[in-house]
């Protein structure tokens, strides 16, 4: 059985609300509903009694809940047991969204690693949902996120902030000229659209939408348009006049969060990492 179905069932049973469960799992509400229907079809029973603004577990749902929790806990313990521990070294597994690695996250880790040259590391890449799931399942120790996780089992701390600036290949571009520019949309987080972004950008389809900053940068320099990119990443392009700020558009402040499991066996090492200043390139963010 797909463990994602069980995890979704548990979240809905806790929140008693499909919308809140979807938000906590970083899914759409329709995806949560689909997963619950899949689970009900596989088991041949109804798990929730759905009434207006009132979702309750059926007797079958009540019976399933402790088994679902035990299955996920057992799976997490099994995965942990299968990891071969090196008696001389302690492996730390760090996961981050692709855009975080592209911003220079590796250099922050390097500054810590120079003080622990024998430390064993594994670095992973994934989206928010995957990283949060891996934290709970103990296959990742520390995750770097651009949006906080809303899961009780995780400790989440904002450790830094960076600025996204609207830039273009075209000089002397103002906010009133944005409708004439193709939009390159870099997917930073689900709530970026709620930020102080010019309405001209939110009301139309991007020419290019991607989760990779390298792809967005290449397209911008090659084909033109406008894009929100981190100030420290584009500093060299601004200095060389390859890119230009869009006049009259304020930068967006974006947070960075570190998350790890409550009661992690690596908490002392993780706290040491979390207390280090974030440095991207030569700039402290």
RODO-2510 file (C-alpha; in nm, 4 decimals, decimal comma):
residues 285
     n   res          X          Y          Z
     1     x     0,0000     0,0000     0,0000
     2     x     0,1219     0,3500    -0,0825
     3     x     0,2373     0,5104     0,2417
     4     x     0,1443     0,8552     0,1041
     5     x    -0,2193     0,7470     0,1210
     6     x    -0,1838     0,6516     0,4865
     7     x     0,0016     0,9742     0,5655
     8     x    -0,2744     1,1769     0,4015
     9     x    -0,5399     0,9804     0,5918
    10     x    -0,3671     1,0525     0,9230
    11     x    -0,3378     1,4241     0,8446
    12     x    -0,7076     1,4536     0,7541
    13     x    -0,8009     1,2615     1,0696
    14     x    -0,5958     1,5101     1,2758
    15     x    -0,7227     1,8288     1,1118
    16     x    -1,0742     1,7085     1,0281
    17     x    -1,0463     1,9439     0,7307
    18     x    -0,9365     1,8625     0,3756
    19     x    -0,8153     2,2160     0,3087
    20     x    -0,5961     2,2363     0,6202
    21     x    -0,4616     1,8864     0,5562
    22     x    -0,3710     1,9912     0,2016
    23     x    -0,1901     2,2997     0,3318
    24     x     0,0076     2,0980     0,5878
    25     x     0,1076     1,8405     0,3258
    26     x     0,1847     2,1022     0,0561
    27     x    -0,0771     1,9485    -0,1710
    28     x    -0,3890     2,0759    -0,3410
    29     x    -0,7208     1,9988    -0,1781
    30     x    -0,8218     1,7935    -0,4824
    31     x    -0,5046     1,5824    -0,4442
    32     x    -0,5913     1,5112    -0,0789
    33     x    -0,9468     1,4133    -0,1742
    34     x    -0,8145     1,1882    -0,4507
    35     x    -0,5750     1,0107    -0,2137
    36     x    -0,8511     0,9486     0,0397
    37     x    -1,0763     0,8062    -0,2344
    38     x    -0,7920     0,5813    -0,3495
    39     x    -0,7415     0,4486     0,0033
    40     x    -1,1142     0,3897     0,0501
    41     x    -1,1306     0,2023    -0,2820
    42     x    -0,8337    -0,0160    -0,1910
    43     x    -0,9799    -0,1037     0,1487
    44     x    -1,3414    -0,1253     0,0303
    45     x    -1,4723     0,0903     0,3154
    46     x    -1,5666     0,4505     0,3818
    47     x    -1,3180     0,6227     0,6142
    48     x    -1,4801     0,9629     0,6656
    49     x    -1,8361     1,0830     0,7079
    50     x    -1,8477     1,4038     0,5076
    51     x    -2,0970     1,6678     0,6138
    52     x    -2,0890     2,0419     0,5537
    53     x    -1,8019     2,1870     0,7625
    54     x    -1,7934     1,8632     0,9617
    55     x    -1,5667     1,5695     0,8745
    56     x    -1,5714     1,2750     1,1120
    57     x    -1,4043     0,9353     1,1072
    58     x    -1,6347     0,6422     1,0393
    59     x    -1,5998     0,3313     1,2614
    60     x    -1,3775     0,1850     0,9877
    61     x    -1,1668     0,4994     0,9930
    62     x    -1,1323     0,4788     1,3716
    63     x    -1,0160     0,1184     1,3420
    64     x    -0,7651     0,2006     1,0682
    65     x    -0,6028     0,4991     1,2417
    66     x    -0,3781     0,3166     1,4955
    67     x    -0,2736     0,0649     1,2301
    68     x    -0,1817     0,3441     0,9863
    69     x     0,0260     0,5181     1,2517
    70     x     0,2024     0,1931     1,3436
    71     x     0,2798     0,1159     0,9782
    72     x     0,4463     0,4533     0,9228
    73     x     0,6375     0,4356     1,2511
    74     x     0,7565     0,0833     1,1731
    75     x     0,8626     0,1857     0,8245
    76     x     1,0599     0,4790     0,9650
    77     x     1,2353     0,2531     1,2146
    78     x     1,3083    -0,0026     0,9428
    79     x     1,4630     0,2597     0,7147
    80     x     1,6755     0,3875     1,0000
    81     x     1,7907     0,0340     1,0841
    82     x     1,8952    -0,0261     0,7223
    83     x     2,1343     0,2683     0,7260
    84     x     2,4832     0,1347     0,7912
    85     x     2,6400     0,3419     1,0637
    86     x     3,0108     0,4021     1,0504
    87     x     3,1469     0,3585     1,4010
    88     x     3,4155     0,6198     1,3422
    89     x     3,2016     0,8778     1,1663
    90     x     2,8512     1,0156     1,2009
    91     x     2,6769     1,0791     0,8694
    92     x     2,4611     1,3892     0,8492
    93     x     2,2048     1,3988     0,5673
    94     x     2,1106     1,7478     0,4518
    95     x     1,8331     1,8138     0,2021
    96     x     1,7368     2,1360     0,0289
    97     x     1,5177     2,2655    -0,2485
    98     x     1,7050     2,2947    -0,5807
    99     x     1,6925     2,6734    -0,5771
   100     x     1,8642     2,6812    -0,2360
   101     x     2,1599     2,4810    -0,3689
   102     x     2,1782     2,7110    -0,6712
   103     x     2,1978     3,0168    -0,4449
   104     x     2,5239     2,8892    -0,2964
   105     x     2,4100     2,6830     0,0011
   106     x     2,7077     2,4522    -0,0488
   107     x     2,9420     2,7350     0,0545
   108     x     2,7618     2,7691     0,3871
   109     x     2,8131     2,3967     0,4470
   110     x     3,1783     2,4285     0,3386
   111     x     3,2462     2,6882     0,6083
   112     x     3,1271     2,4400     0,8720
   113     x     3,2913     2,1403     0,7059
   114     x     3,6396     2,2960     0,7252
   115     x     3,6132     2,2604     1,1033
   116     x     3,4974     1,8958     1,0728
   117     x     3,7067     1,7521     0,7877
   118     x     3,6293     1,3916     0,8884
   119     x     3,2536     1,4461     0,9015
   120     x     3,0512     1,2189     0,6732
   121     x     2,7841     1,4041     0,4747
   122     x     2,5139     1,3201     0,2270
   123     x     2,3431     1,6006     0,0363
   124     x     1,9967     1,5595    -0,1140
   125     x     1,7649     1,7649    -0,3342
   126     x     1,3854     1,7686    -0,3244
   127     x     1,0708     1,9774    -0,3025
   128     x     0,9138     2,0828     0,0274
   129     x     0,6732     1,7903     0,0518
   130     x     0,9448     1,5331    -0,0158
   131     x     1,1916     1,6899     0,2286
   132     x     0,9354     1,7095     0,5095
   133     x     0,8376     1,3476     0,4515
   134     x     1,2032     1,2430     0,4550
   135     x     1,2567     1,4286     0,7830
   136     x     0,9698     1,2407     0,9472
   137     x     1,0864     0,9094     0,8009
   138     x     1,4424     0,9765     0,9272
   139     x     1,5996     0,9566     0,5815
   140     x     1,7026     1,3260     0,6055
   141     x     1,8399     1,4943     0,9189
   142     x     1,8222     1,8610     0,8231
   143     x     1,6193     2,0394     0,5544
   144     x     1,6597     2,3904     0,4161
   145     x     1,3256     2,5381     0,3056
   146     x     1,1965     2,8660     0,1625
   147     x     0,8641     2,8124     0,3385
   148     x     0,8047     2,6851     0,6946
   149     x     0,6786     2,3315     0,7510
   150     x     0,3607     2,2976     0,9580
   151     x     0,4231     1,9563     1,1098
   152     x     0,4255     1,8978     1,4863
   153     x     0,7143     1,6511     1,4732
   154     x     0,9522     1,9078     1,3228
   155     x     1,1446     2,1964     1,4757
   156     x     1,1559     2,4856     1,2288
   157     x     1,3684     2,7959     1,2645
   158     x     1,4094     3,0951     1,0378
   159     x     1,7828     3,1470     1,0061
   160     x     1,8220     3,3953     0,7268
   161     x     1,6604     3,6231     0,4744
   162     x     1,7500     3,7208     0,1199
   163     x     1,6137     3,9679    -0,1313
   164     x     1,4525     3,8949    -0,4651
   165     x     1,4900     4,1804    -0,7133
   166     x     1,2961     4,2278    -1,0347
   167     x     1,5548     4,2568    -1,3105
   168     x     1,5641     4,2738    -1,6869
   169     x     1,8127     4,2570    -1,9705
   170     x     1,6633     4,5846    -2,0930
   171     x     1,8035     4,9018    -1,9266
   172     x     1,5878     5,1898    -1,8020
   173     x     1,2794     4,9705    -1,7698
   174     x     1,0117     5,1048    -1,5355
   175     x     0,7160     4,9463    -1,3582
   176     x     0,4774     5,1016    -1,6102
   177     x     0,6441     4,9122    -1,8958
   178     x     0,6087     4,5601    -1,7500
   179     x     0,3184     4,4600    -1,9749
   180     x     0,5548     4,4743    -2,2723
   181     x     0,8036     4,2325    -2,1132
   182     x     0,7882     3,8494    -2,1165
   183     x     0,7693     3,7116    -1,7630
   184     x     1,0099     3,4469    -1,6382
   185     x     0,8617     3,2940    -1,3234
   186     x     1,0938     3,1158    -1,0827
   187     x     0,8983     2,8980    -0,8383
   188     x     1,0203     2,9961    -0,4931
   189     x     0,7274     2,8933    -0,2742
   190     x     0,3514     2,8539    -0,2833
   191     x     0,2815     3,1893    -0,1158
   192     x     0,5062     3,4107    -0,3289
   193     x     0,2038     3,5260    -0,5255
   194     x     0,0727     3,6835    -0,2034
   195     x     0,3791     3,9081    -0,1798
   196     x     0,4012     4,2682    -0,2969
   197     x     0,4372     4,1833    -0,6669
   198     x     0,3128     4,4245    -0,9375
   199     x    -0,0352     4,3271    -1,0545
   200     x     0,0844     4,3358    -1,4160
   201     x     0,2958     4,0251    -1,3435
   202     x     0,0374     3,8282    -1,1455
   203     x    -0,2396     3,8647    -1,4008
   204     x    -0,0761     3,6890    -1,6970
   205     x     0,0825     3,3621    -1,7981
   206     x     0,4645     3,3440    -1,7648
   207     x     0,6617     3,2965    -2,0848
   208     x     0,8799     3,0546    -1,8891
   209     x     0,8059     2,8883    -1,5529
   210     x     1,0749     2,6811    -1,3824
   211     x     1,2056     2,5675    -1,0441
   212     x     1,5685     2,6073    -1,1616
   213     x     1,7421     2,9407    -1,1151
   214     x     2,0088     2,8450    -1,3709
   215     x     1,7425     2,7853    -1,6354
   216     x     1,5685     3,1125    -1,5500
   217     x     1,8966     3,3064    -1,5632
   218     x     1,9999     3,1520    -1,8954
   219     x     1,6625     3,2316    -2,0527
   220     x     1,6673     3,5889    -1,9213
   221     x     2,0172     3,6611    -2,0566
   222     x     1,9466     3,4878    -2,3875
   223     x     1,5919     3,5995    -2,4682
   224     x     1,5187     3,8964    -2,2405
   225     x     1,2142     3,9594    -2,0226
   226     x     1,1854     4,0165    -1,6479
   227     x     1,2422     3,7853    -1,3514
   228     x     1,2722     3,7960    -0,9732
   229     x     1,6228     3,6746    -0,8821
   230     x     1,8329     3,6892    -0,5608
   231     x     2,0303     4,0113    -0,5267
   232     x     2,3562     3,8380    -0,4318
   233     x     2,3332     3,5986    -0,7287
   234     x     2,2852     3,8717    -0,9887
   235     x     2,5353     4,1182    -0,8375
   236     x     2,8013     4,0394    -1,1012
   237     x     2,5538     4,0682    -1,3889
   238     x     2,4345     4,4040    -1,2549
   239     x     2,7928     4,5296    -1,2240
   240     x     2,8693     4,4222    -1,5817
   241     x     2,5431     4,5817    -1,6975
   242     x     2,4160     4,2530    -1,8362
   243     x     2,1104     4,2927    -1,6130
   244     x     1,9315     4,5981    -1,4765
   245     x     1,6872     4,6668    -1,1941
   246     x     1,3311     4,7440    -1,3009
   247     x     1,2809     5,0987    -1,1749
   248     x     1,0061     5,1586    -0,9204
   249     x     0,9690     4,7931    -0,8112
   250     x     1,0752     4,7205    -0,4535
   251     x     1,2684     4,4000    -0,3744
   252     x     1,0930     4,1142    -0,1984
   253     x     1,2305     3,9860     0,1323
   254     x     1,2288     3,6061     0,1393
   255     x     1,3083     3,3926     0,4471
   256     x     1,5114     3,0732     0,4720
   257     x     1,4216     2,8066     0,7267
   258     x     1,6021     2,5078     0,8720
   259     x     1,3946     2,2127     0,9899
   260     x     1,4810     1,8929     1,1760
   261     x     1,3014     1,6248     1,3766
   262     x     1,2126     1,6715     1,7412
   263     x     1,4426     1,4508     1,9456
   264     x     1,6877     1,3917     1,6605
   265     x     1,9871     1,1817     1,7603
   266     x     2,2031     1,4372     1,5767
   267     x     2,0556     1,7415     1,7532
   268     x     2,3903     1,8647     1,8899
   269     x     2,5509     1,8677     1,5447
   270     x     2,2391     2,0160     1,3863
   271     x     2,2264     2,2964     1,6430
   272     x     2,5897     2,3725     1,5659
   273     x     2,5023     2,4005     1,1972
   274     x     2,1910     2,6076     1,2584
   275     x     2,3805     2,8596     1,4678
   276     x     2,6246     2,9404     1,1867
   277     x     2,5603     3,2536     0,9768
   278     x     2,4380     3,1849     0,6273
   279     x     2,6906     3,2928     0,3663
   280     x     2,6233     3,2818    -0,0039
   281     x     2,9352     3,3591    -0,2019
   282     x     3,1109     3,6456    -0,0283
   283     x     2,7899     3,7887     0,1153
   284     x     2,6363     3,7125     0,4539
   285     x     2,2629     3,6932     0,4045
***
